């Protein structure tokens, strides 16, 4: 199994409206390094990753090539392609752009720059065993389910609840078949794993890290700086 070809699609086509600035959130700099560059470096530095495809906005291809791929010498980035109107379409574009020999594909948010190398390796190993895997963490807080009037209708057992993160990792043929089925049915899912669930795949949770945050709001930038200081992330990026 050591000869498996592992590719990653980094989805970075969002506009970052919730961040509130003119610069898309994936290009905001944290301690002088763009969020997307931090994200790509995690996979560039992982020995198990063979190929990286970045999916970004139509008007950002040239910028991404120059300021991310070339500036940081990311030689595993083989293609930078245009995303779709929705994330699911962007991922499908990425799947079609991968090397034909891809065995396992990881799908990751461009604004999750603190994915740990051990977790990348762990989810790849789990995908070899279980075919479809999602990185996630256990819910810390009590969760309430409410009706349309915001009255609590039930309190699920916290021990069975997980927060899904990325990367989500799949055998290539399965995730491609799942996406084609979704297109055929006109179905849009909340993530990629739900597409594989629709075609009968059992999806395994791989436990990750609470540091693996998605940078969406201004508050997340403060958390990011704390994570960098705690883990000395920059030593792996420079």
C-alpha positions as CSV (number, residue, x, y, z in Angstrom):
1,X,0.0,0.0,0.0
2,X,3.0,2.3,0.2
3,X,2.8,3.0,-3.6
4,X,-0.7,4.7,-3.3
5,X,-0.9,8.1,-4.9
6,X,-2.5,10.6,-2.5
7,X,-3.8,13.9,-3.8
8,X,-5.4,16.8,-2.1
9,X,-7.9,19.3,-3.4
10,X,-7.6,22.6,-1.5
11,X,-10.9,24.6,-1.9
12,X,-10.1,28.3,-1.8
13,X,-12.8,29.9,-4.0
14,X,-14.7,31.7,-1.2
15,X,-15.3,35.5,-1.1
16,X,-15.0,35.8,2.6
17,X,-18.0,38.0,3.1
18,X,-18.3,37.2,6.8
19,X,-14.8,38.4,7.3
20,X,-15.9,41.9,6.2
21,X,-12.7,43.0,4.4
22,X,-11.8,43.7,0.7
23,X,-9.2,40.9,0.7
24,X,-10.6,37.3,0.4
25,X,-10.0,35.6,3.7
26,X,-7.7,32.9,2.2
27,X,-5.2,35.7,1.3
28,X,-5.3,37.6,4.6
29,X,-1.9,37.5,6.2
30,X,-1.3,36.2,9.7
31,X,2.1,37.2,10.9
32,X,3.1,38.1,7.3
33,X,2.1,34.8,5.7
34,X,-1.2,34.4,3.8
35,X,-3.7,31.9,5.2
36,X,-3.7,29.9,2.0
37,X,0.1,29.6,2.0
38,X,0.0,28.3,5.5
39,X,-2.6,25.7,4.5
40,X,-0.7,24.6,1.4
41,X,2.5,24.2,3.4
42,X,0.9,21.6,5.7
43,X,0.4,19.3,2.7
44,X,3.6,20.3,0.9
45,X,5.5,19.2,3.9
46,X,3.7,15.9,4.3
47,X,5.6,13.0,2.7
48,X,2.4,11.1,2.0
49,X,1.0,13.8,-0.3
50,X,2.0,13.6,-4.0
51,X,-0.1,16.2,-5.6
52,X,-2.0,19.4,-4.7
53,X,-4.7,21.0,-6.7
54,X,-5.9,24.5,-5.6
55,X,-9.4,25.6,-6.6
56,X,-9.8,29.3,-6.5
57,X,-11.8,32.2,-8.0
58,X,-11.6,33.0,-11.7
59,X,-9.9,36.4,-11.0
60,X,-7.4,35.0,-8.5
61,X,-5.6,32.3,-10.7
62,X,-2.7,34.5,-11.6
63,X,-2.4,36.0,-8.1
64,X,-2.4,32.5,-6.5
65,X,0.2,31.3,-9.0
66,X,2.5,34.1,-8.3
67,X,1.9,34.9,-4.6
68,X,1.3,31.4,-3.2
69,X,2.7,28.7,-5.5
70,X,5.8,30.4,-6.8
71,X,6.6,32.7,-3.9
72,X,6.7,29.8,-1.4
73,X,8.1,27.2,-3.9
74,X,5.2,24.8,-3.5
75,X,6.3,22.2,-6.1
76,X,3.5,19.7,-5.2
77,X,0.9,22.2,-6.5
78,X,0.3,20.8,-10.0
79,X,-2.7,22.8,-11.0
80,X,-4.6,25.9,-9.9
81,X,-8.1,25.8,-11.4
82,X,-11.3,27.8,-11.4
83,X,-14.0,26.9,-8.9
84,X,-17.8,26.8,-9.4
85,X,-20.7,28.8,-8.1
86,X,-21.0,26.5,-5.0
87,X,-18.4,24.6,-3.0
88,X,-19.6,21.3,-4.3
89,X,-19.1,22.3,-7.9
90,X,-15.6,23.6,-7.0
91,X,-14.7,20.2,-5.5
92,X,-16.1,18.4,-8.5
93,X,-13.9,20.6,-10.7
94,X,-10.9,19.7,-8.5
95,X,-11.7,15.9,-8.8
96,X,-11.7,16.1,-12.6
97,X,-8.4,17.9,-12.6
98,X,-6.5,15.3,-10.5
99,X,-3.9,12.9,-11.9
100,X,-5.6,9.8,-13.4
101,X,-3.6,7.6,-11.2
102,X,-4.9,9.1,-7.9
103,X,-5.9,6.4,-5.4
104,X,-6.9,8.6,-2.4
105,X,-8.1,12.1,-2.5
106,X,-8.2,14.5,0.5
107,X,-10.6,17.5,0.3
108,X,-9.6,20.4,2.5
109,X,-10.7,24.0,3.2
110,X,-8.2,26.6,2.1
111,X,-8.9,28.5,5.3
112,X,-7.9,25.7,7.7
113,X,-4.2,26.4,8.0
114,X,-3.4,24.5,11.2
115,X,-4.1,20.9,10.1
116,X,-1.4,18.7,11.7
117,X,0.8,16.5,9.7
118,X,0.1,13.5,12.0
119,X,-3.6,14.0,11.3
120,X,-3.1,14.0,7.6
121,X,-1.2,10.8,7.8
122,X,-3.8,9.3,10.2
123,X,-6.7,10.0,7.9
124,X,-4.9,8.6,4.9
125,X,-4.2,5.4,6.8
126,X,-7.9,5.3,7.9
127,X,-9.0,5.8,4.3
128,X,-6.9,2.8,3.3
129,X,-8.9,0.7,5.8
130,X,-12.4,2.3,5.7
131,X,-12.6,4.0,2.2
132,X,-14.4,7.2,3.4
133,X,-13.2,9.2,6.4
134,X,-13.9,12.6,7.9
135,X,-11.6,14.4,10.4
136,X,-13.6,15.6,13.4
137,X,-13.5,16.5,17.1
138,X,-15.9,15.6,19.8
139,X,-18.5,18.3,20.8
140,X,-17.5,19.9,24.1
141,X,-20.7,21.7,24.8
142,X,-24.3,20.5,25.4
143,X,-26.3,20.8,22.2
144,X,-30.0,21.7,22.0
145,X,-32.4,21.0,19.2
146,X,-35.1,23.6,18.9
147,X,-38.3,24.0,17.0
148,X,-39.2,26.9,14.7
149,X,-40.1,29.1,17.7
150,X,-36.7,28.4,19.4
151,X,-38.2,26.2,22.1
152,X,-36.0,23.2,23.0
153,X,-37.4,20.0,21.6
154,X,-34.6,17.6,22.6
155,X,-31.1,17.3,24.0
156,X,-29.0,14.8,22.1
157,X,-26.4,12.7,23.9
158,X,-23.2,14.7,23.6
159,X,-21.1,11.5,23.5
160,X,-22.4,10.7,20.1
161,X,-21.9,14.2,18.6
162,X,-18.9,15.3,16.5
163,X,-17.9,18.5,14.8
164,X,-16.9,17.7,11.2
165,X,-13.7,19.3,9.9
166,X,-11.5,18.9,6.8
167,X,-9.7,17.1,5.3
168,X,-12.3,14.6,4.4
169,X,-10.6,11.7,2.7
170,X,-11.9,9.1,0.2
171,X,-10.9,6.4,-2.2
172,X,-10.9,8.3,-5.5
173,X,-13.4,6.2,-7.4
174,X,-16.0,6.4,-4.5
175,X,-15.9,10.2,-4.2
176,X,-16.0,10.7,-8.0
177,X,-19.0,8.3,-8.2
178,X,-20.7,10.2,-5.4
179,X,-20.2,13.6,-7.0
180,X,-21.5,12.3,-10.4
181,X,-24.6,10.9,-8.7
182,X,-25.2,14.2,-6.9
183,X,-24.9,16.1,-10.2
184,X,-27.3,13.6,-11.9
185,X,-29.8,14.0,-9.1
186,X,-29.5,17.8,-8.8
187,X,-28.5,17.2,-5.1
188,X,-26.4,19.7,-3.1
189,X,-24.9,18.4,0.2
190,X,-23.5,20.3,3.2
191,X,-20.2,18.5,2.8
192,X,-18.5,15.8,0.7
193,X,-19.1,12.9,3.0
194,X,-22.8,13.2,2.8
195,X,-22.5,12.6,-0.9
196,X,-20.8,9.2,-0.2
197,X,-23.4,8.4,2.4
198,X,-26.0,8.8,-0.4
199,X,-24.4,6.0,-2.4
200,X,-24.3,3.7,0.6
201,X,-20.8,4.2,1.9
202,X,-20.2,4.0,5.7
203,X,-18.1,7.0,6.7
204,X,-15.6,6.7,9.5
205,X,-14.7,9.6,11.8
206,X,-10.9,10.2,12.4
207,X,-10.3,12.2,15.5
208,X,-8.5,15.4,14.9
209,X,-7.4,18.5,16.8
210,X,-9.3,21.5,18.1
211,X,-6.5,23.7,16.7
212,X,-7.8,22.8,13.2
213,X,-10.1,25.8,13.0
214,X,-11.7,27.3,10.0
215,X,-10.9,31.0,9.6
216,X,-14.2,32.7,8.9
217,X,-14.6,35.8,11.1
218,X,-12.3,38.4,12.6
219,X,-12.3,36.6,15.9
220,X,-10.8,33.6,14.3
221,X,-7.7,35.7,13.4
222,X,-7.1,36.2,17.1
223,X,-7.3,32.5,17.8
224,X,-5.0,31.9,14.8
225,X,-2.2,34.0,16.3
226,X,-2.6,32.1,19.6
227,X,-2.3,28.8,17.8
228,X,0.8,29.9,16.0
229,X,2.5,31.0,19.2
230,X,1.5,27.8,21.0
231,X,2.7,25.4,18.3
232,X,5.5,27.5,16.7
233,X,3.8,26.9,13.3
234,X,6.1,29.2,11.4
235,X,9.1,26.9,11.8
236,X,7.4,24.6,9.3
237,X,6.5,27.4,6.9
238,X,9.6,29.6,6.4
